[in-house]
């Protein structure tokens, strides 16, 4: 016997801040009364805010499992890149991108740094992260910061890195 079930889906409001070259953040809100999160990753894999890449999907699913009501997936570097080398990263960030991250931090309950080891491997990423941390201190939102870490090693992790470990 085949049964059919219809589910009433909730409304999810999607907003983004981007231009033709930069994707600063994409925000999904499904329940404004629940905690709102921002997860800062390295750089967007795709410049189209309508694309649900694997990183965005993993983050959204995790925030839902925490009973969060919304998530902003933001980027330390705002231009889509496939390589995290110093040459490409130097061209991948803007001052406006950092201002966007500071501004958005005021609109969420928690900011999660999910950049993995890139800042420890790249002087460009390390300098950009240090500048962002300084801006968060000045704007008095540093108390919202958390670091995504590998539970086995305690080292900074990226959502895709953690997913790969779960799959092994």
Wavefront OBJ file of the C-alpha trace (Angstrom):
o trace
v 0.000 0.000 0.000
v 1.295 3.468 -0.922
v 0.546 6.350 1.371
v 0.873 9.965 0.509
v 1.711 12.576 3.085
v 1.615 16.317 2.586
v 3.707 18.528 4.817
v 3.023 22.180 5.467
v 6.382 23.870 5.007
v 7.336 26.952 6.917
v 8.220 30.175 5.195
v 11.897 30.936 5.041
v 12.905 34.523 4.338
v 16.169 34.767 2.386
v 18.146 37.990 2.120
v 21.663 38.687 0.985
v 24.158 41.463 0.621
v 26.084 41.250 -2.617
v 27.074 43.045 -5.784
v 28.382 41.831 -9.128
v 31.787 40.877 -7.670
v 31.234 40.248 -3.952
v 28.989 38.081 -1.828
v 29.190 39.345 1.753
v 26.480 37.218 3.348
v 23.281 35.257 2.807
v 20.671 35.099 5.569
v 17.873 32.566 6.078
v 15.262 33.259 8.774
v 12.511 30.766 9.565
v 11.600 31.858 13.105
v 12.522 35.337 14.327
v 11.610 34.432 17.915
v 14.444 31.885 18.157
v 18.208 32.558 18.368
v 19.870 33.921 15.250
v 23.409 32.896 14.284
v 26.098 34.084 11.911
v 28.758 31.649 10.701
v 31.808 33.220 9.089
v 33.526 31.026 6.530
v 36.472 31.793 4.260
v 34.973 32.797 0.916
v 31.883 31.897 -1.109
v 32.182 28.932 -3.445
v 29.622 30.587 -5.684
v 28.732 34.252 -6.015
v 25.040 33.514 -6.472
v 23.176 33.898 -3.160
v 20.416 31.622 -4.504
v 22.779 28.655 -4.723
v 22.679 26.303 -1.739
v 26.211 24.873 -1.802
v 27.261 22.096 0.569
v 28.776 24.466 3.135
v 25.623 26.580 3.338
v 23.451 23.477 3.553
v 25.524 21.915 6.355
v 25.475 25.148 8.330
v 21.733 25.641 7.951
v 20.990 22.061 8.986
v 23.222 22.378 12.046
v 21.636 25.653 13.153
v 18.198 24.068 12.781
v 19.362 21.170 14.969
v 20.364 23.725 17.626
v 16.757 25.004 17.447
v 17.992 28.249 15.964
v 15.572 30.435 14.073
v 17.918 31.726 11.420
v 21.462 31.820 10.150
v 23.691 34.162 8.223
v 26.464 32.499 6.243
v 29.074 35.200 5.850
v 32.510 35.370 4.293
v 35.841 36.669 5.557
v 36.732 37.154 1.875
v 33.820 38.273 -0.259
v 34.890 37.272 -3.765
v 34.298 33.672 -4.853
v 37.578 31.776 -4.964
v 38.550 28.200 -5.553
v 42.040 28.506 -4.095
v 42.988 29.969 -0.760
v 46.464 31.082 -1.770
v 47.914 34.476 -0.860
v 47.752 35.817 -4.384
v 44.031 35.149 -4.838
v 43.133 36.099 -1.245
v 44.831 39.486 -1.550
v 42.296 40.354 -4.252
v 39.335 38.617 -2.609
v 38.511 40.930 0.285
v 37.184 44.456 0.568
v 36.881 46.898 3.439
v 33.136 46.918 2.773
v 33.116 43.170 3.425
v 34.494 43.645 6.935
v 32.007 46.437 7.617
v 29.207 44.091 6.556
v 30.401 41.451 9.043
v 30.498 43.969 11.877
v 27.089 45.374 11.015
v 25.497 41.930 10.789
v 26.978 40.896 14.149
v 24.598 43.382 15.766
v 21.628 41.505 14.273
v 22.437 38.017 15.562
v 22.776 36.356 18.948
v 25.989 34.472 18.222
v 28.850 34.755 15.714
v 30.676 31.519 14.927
v 34.104 31.611 13.312
v 34.193 28.607 10.978
v 37.235 29.292 8.833
v 39.240 26.265 9.819
v 43.005 26.413 9.467
v 43.166 29.021 6.679
v 44.147 31.901 9.021
v 47.008 29.818 10.427
v 48.254 28.893 6.951
v 47.857 32.243 5.196
v 49.320 35.543 6.380
v 46.695 37.349 4.290
v 43.847 35.498 6.017
v 45.500 35.925 9.408
v 45.793 39.703 8.916
v 42.202 40.005 7.692
v 40.873 38.000 10.634
v 42.922 40.118 13.061
v 41.462 43.278 11.534
v 37.934 41.870 11.876
v 38.559 40.902 15.519
v 39.794 44.425 16.218
v 36.653 45.861 14.622
v 34.477 43.524 16.711
v 36.280 44.714 19.868
v 35.786 48.367 18.919
v 32.097 47.801 18.120
v 31.589 45.856 21.360
v 30.279 42.663 19.749
v 33.295 40.472 20.555
v 31.327 38.832 23.391
v 29.150 37.128 20.740
v 32.126 35.277 19.209
v 32.579 31.509 19.294
v 35.043 29.321 17.374
v 34.018 26.205 15.472
v 36.518 23.554 16.554
v 37.134 19.923 15.872
v 35.917 18.110 19.007
v 38.746 15.560 18.734
v 41.646 17.994 18.392
v 40.277 21.281 19.728
v 41.703 23.025 16.645
v 39.729 25.504 14.497
v 37.578 23.759 11.933
v 35.500 24.489 8.854
v 32.012 22.936 8.417
v 33.184 20.829 5.459
v 36.141 19.534 7.460
v 33.884 18.354 10.268
v 31.492 16.747 7.772
v 34.349 14.779 6.204
v 35.312 13.399 9.599
v 31.759 12.307 10.354
v 31.671 10.487 7.010
v 34.862 8.516 7.760
l 1 2 3 4 5 6 7 8 9 10 11 12 13 14 15 16 17 18 19 20 21 22 23 24 25 26 27 28 29 30 31 32 33 34 35 36 37 38 39 40 41 42 43 44 45 46 47 48 49 50 51 52 53 54 55 56 57 58 59 60 61 62 63 64 65 66 67 68 69 70 71 72 73 74 75 76 77 78 79 80 81 82 83 84 85 86 87 88 89 90 91 92 93 94 95 96 97 98 99 100 101 102 103 104 105 106 107 108 109 110 111 112 113 114 115 116 117 118 119 120 121 122 123 124 125 126 127 128 129 130 131 132 133 134 135 136 137 138 139 140 141 142 143 144 145 146 147 148 149 150 151 152 153 154 155 156 157 158 159 160 161 162 163 164 165 166 167 168
